[in-house]
Amino acid sequence: MPHPAGEIGRAMGRAVRYEPISLEAFHASMMAVGGPLVADVFTDICREVLDGRNAKLGDGVQRALGRAPRDFADFCHAVASDGAWDEAA
């Protein structure tokens, strides 16, 4: 499965790179943006998302929306076509 950054880049027609950082570096950056509460909350969320418990696909989207989930590449192409990432890039 391709990395999500690659899918986003392909949809935008430009290079997008994923550069991992440590949770400690992330926390330090978040401290500068939002202080200790924001840094602690977002770092805890990242820790939980990245700890492996989310490695399998579930059926939450289908149950919540009553339809099959959309392919990530299709989502990226739709968002890029709408121009949502033009300014951010």
C-alpha positions as CSV (number, residue, x, y, z in Angstrom):
1,M,0.0,0.0,0.0
2,P,1.5,3.4,-1.0
3,H,2.2,5.9,1.7
4,P,-0.6,8.5,2.1
5,A,1.9,11.3,1.3
6,G,2.6,9.7,-2.1
7,E,-1.1,9.5,-2.8
8,I,-1.6,13.2,-2.0
9,G,1.4,14.1,-4.1
10,R,0.1,12.2,-7.1
11,A,-3.3,13.8,-6.8
12,M,-1.7,17.3,-6.6
13,G,0.8,16.6,-9.4
14,R,3.8,17.6,-7.2
15,A,6.2,15.9,-4.8
16,V,4.9,15.4,-1.2
17,R,7.3,13.9,1.3
18,Y,6.6,12.2,4.6
19,E,9.3,13.0,7.2
20,P,8.8,11.2,10.5
21,I,9.7,13.0,13.7
22,S,9.9,11.7,17.3
23,L,7.0,12.2,19.6
24,E,9.3,14.3,21.7
25,A,10.1,16.7,18.8
26,F,6.4,16.8,18.0
27,H,5.6,17.7,21.6
28,A,8.2,20.5,21.7
29,S,6.8,21.9,18.5
30,M,3.2,21.8,19.8
31,M,4.4,23.5,23.1
32,A,5.5,26.5,21.0
33,V,2.1,26.6,19.2
34,G,-0.4,25.9,22.0
35,G,1.3,25.4,25.3
36,P,1.4,22.4,27.6
37,L,-2.3,21.3,27.5
38,V,-2.4,21.4,23.7
39,A,1.0,19.7,23.4
40,D,0.0,16.9,25.8
41,V,-3.4,16.2,24.2
42,F,-2.1,16.1,20.6
43,T,1.0,14.1,21.5
44,D,-1.2,11.6,23.4
45,I,-3.5,11.3,20.3
46,C,-0.5,10.7,18.1
47,R,1.0,8.2,20.4
48,E,-2.3,6.2,20.4
49,V,-2.8,6.4,16.7
50,L,0.8,5.3,16.0
51,D,1.1,2.5,18.6
52,G,-0.1,-0.3,16.3
53,R,-3.7,-0.7,17.5
54,N,-4.9,0.9,14.3
55,A,-3.0,-1.4,11.9
56,K,-6.1,-3.2,10.8
57,L,-9.0,-1.8,8.8
58,G,-12.3,-1.7,10.7
59,D,-15.9,-1.2,9.6
60,G,-16.5,2.0,11.5
61,V,-16.9,4.2,8.4
62,Q,-19.4,1.8,6.8
63,R,-21.4,1.5,10.0
64,A,-21.4,5.3,10.6
65,L,-22.2,6.4,7.1
66,G,-24.2,3.4,5.9
67,R,-22.0,3.0,2.9
68,A,-18.6,1.6,1.9
69,P,-15.6,3.9,2.6
70,R,-14.1,5.8,-0.3
71,D,-10.6,4.8,-1.5
72,F,-8.0,7.2,-0.2
73,A,-6.6,7.8,-3.7
74,D,-10.1,8.8,-4.9
75,F,-10.5,11.1,-2.0
76,C,-7.2,12.8,-2.7
77,H,-8.0,13.3,-6.4
78,A,-11.4,14.8,-5.4
79,V,-9.9,17.2,-2.9
80,A,-7.1,18.2,-5.3
81,S,-9.6,18.8,-8.1
82,D,-11.6,21.1,-5.8
83,G,-8.5,23.1,-5.2
84,A,-8.5,22.6,-1.4
85,W,-4.8,22.1,-1.2
86,D,-3.7,24.8,-3.6
87,E,-3.0,27.5,-1.0
88,A,-1.6,25.0,1.6
89,A,1.0,23.7,-0.9
